[in-house]
Amino acid sequence: MIVGLGIAGFALYFWAIAILMSVAPKFFFAHIGPFGVLNEHYIRDTATFNAAFAAGLTIAYKRMSWRVPVLFCVTVQFALHSVNHLVDIDAAHPRWLGPADFISLTLAAILLTVLLARALRPPAKPSVAP
């Protein structure tokens, strides 16, 4: 149950980010990802990756066989995204956003690792009454 709720939560997160990046790349840049110089094309390109993860997670919510592979890919993405934010931790404007992004992405990667570990557990066998 907890894995399904986690998958649903991350699917909603990825859908929201993908839509925001697609429809309002300037807003996304100014308020969420203020690193470097605004490039609307690259922000919309990145939105397609977020939408793909959202679609995979949406399917994995219903199809148990999709859970481990999709959670693995999303966990790797969040871990690598965290490393990228660590490298650029002092490049955000305002400056506090760099550490905040790194911490939030790292916590999400840890949560995804927990969800993946739970999804990898074999299903519990039904108990038989004596």
N, C-alpha and C positions, 0 to 999 in steps of 0.2 A: 504494500500500500504506500509506504513512504517513498519508494522508488518512483511509483507512478505520479505521486504529487510533485516530487522534485522534477521529473521530466516535464510535467505540465507547466510548472513554474518557469523553467528555463525555456520551454517552447514559447510561452507568452513573452518573456524577456527578448528572445531573438526576433519574434515577429514585430514587437514594438520598436526595437532598434532599427530593424530593416526598413520599416515603414517610415520612421522619422528620418533616417539617412536618405531615403529616396525622395521624400516629399519636401524636406526642409534641410538640405545639406548645410546651408549657412547657419541655421539655428543649431544643428548638431555640432558644427565646428566651434561656434562661439560659446556654447554652454556645456558641452560634454567632451569634445575632443580637440581642444585648442592647442594643437602641437604644430609647429612649423607654419607653413603658409596654406591658406585655404585652397583646396583643389576639389571643386564640386564633382568632377568626373570620378576621381579616386574614391571619394566618399560614397558615391552611388555604386561604384564597383564593389566596394566593401559591403555595401548593403546586400548585394546578391549572395555573398558568402553567408551573411547572417540569415537571409531568407532560406537558403539551402539547409542550414542547421535547424532552423525553425520547422521546416517541412519534415526533415528526418525525425526530429523529436516528436512532432505531432503524430507521425505514423508509429513511432516507438511507444507512445502512450498506450495505444491499443494493441499493438503486435509485440508480444513478449520477445519473439525471436530477433527483433530489431534493437532491443534495449542495450545489450552489451556493445555491439559494434558502434551504435550511434553515440552512446555515452563515452566510449573510448575516444572517438574522434573529437567530441566536444570538450572532453577533459584535456586532451593534448592541446587543442586550440587555446583554451583558457590558460593553460600553463605557459605556452609559448607567448601568448599575449601579455601575460604577467612579466615575463623576462624582458620583452620589448619595452614595457613601461618602466621597468627597473633601469634599463639602459638610458632611457630618456626622462628619468624622474625629475630632473631640474629644468626641463624644456617646456613645461606647461605654463599657461598664463590664464588665471593667476597661479602663482607658484605652488600654493598648497594643493592644487589639484593633482600634481604629479604623484606625490606620496599617497593621496587619497585613492587615486585610480589604481596604483600598484597594490595597495592593501585590499581594496574591494575585489580586484581581479584575482588576487592570490587566495582570498577567502572563498571565492566562487570556485576556483580550481580545487581547493580542499574539499568543499562540499560535493563537487562532482566526483572526486575520487572516492568519497564515502558512498555515494549513490552507485558508482560503478562496482565497488567491492560488494555491496549488497545485491546488486543485480547478478553478480557472478556466483553467489551462493546457490547451491542446489535447492530446489523447492522443498519445503518441509513435507515429510511424509505424514499422511493422516494417521492419527493415533487410533488404535483399535481397543475398544473397551474390553476388559477381562471377563 
